[in-house]
């Protein structure tokens, strides 16, 4: 299915909305560099989750408008093309549309939950990057903002390229599924073997060494600027280097998170929407995680089980309803969050 004019209009409207929200975020609410407080982070987290839930409701009642579906054959074509796990035999058009909209809204919600959960692991890496490069907390938000802009562009390219490959080569689903199973096992192994690095070697990091070959790097505190000019010479700052490292880290995380969402739905628009809403909530979630990161010490193991589950589902082409998939993922996250609260860190380390 090639994008039609209706899909392009809706997708463009979505991008305009996201651009407006990001402009308000940086240009109005966060014009002055400052360290976001826990209360402020909690408020913004609630706002972004609320906006995401509002989009879920929009799909719940008007999801068929995304692909301009107006009749039963249109629903069946979408079901065949995107492998929606629903049955509409014997239903009227109104009843079938209701079933269809409920399913794609749940696909969005499930994809959003997967992406949002995996973002926590991404946040741990970002925290480590900030601490290793001694970035001041008041500049965190600025770096994350521009990092998210880059992530949106990269996710767009990755998602629609992956969708094109999936539509052309069915065996890509096996590759993605096997990769998720491997990554889930690797994440579980890292949890039990305690092979997580606490710091990054800022001198010998490949990105730092590569950039230093081609650009002058300012060694002192340059505030929030990404580059400066001194005595007619161009310098890049540590903040820009950190931003580049974060962007590259997000590309690596997209390798597991995007295929994970494709295990729920093959509709690239739903995958993109769920990814972007999760990414937009990343900044506020970042400041929340800084405060509570030590409380949910079993979360990484939970994410390993999550990746393993969706990997098996994709690899073996299991036709599991979206409702059951969402329930299993919620169950995994709730179980390991509860286990983190019941079992203190001291018992794990002993």
Secondary structure, DSSP 8 states (H G I E B T S, - for coil): ----HHHHHHHHHHHHHHHHHHHHIIIIIT-S-----HHHHHHHHHHHHHHHHHHHHHHHHHGGGTTT--SHHHHHHHHHHHT-----TT--HHHHHHHHHHHHHHHHHHHHHHHHHHHHHHHHHHHHHHHHTT--GGGHHHHHHHHHHHHHHHHHHHHHHHHHHHHH-TTHHHHHHHHHHHHHHHHHHHHHHT---SS--TTT-HHHHHHHHHSEE--S--TT-SEEEETTEEEE-HHHHHHHHHHHHHHHHHHHHHHHHHTT---HHHHHHHHHHHHHTHHHHHHHHHHHTTT-TTHHHHHHHHHHHHHHHHHTT----HHHHHHHHHHHHHHHHHHHHHS-HHHHH-
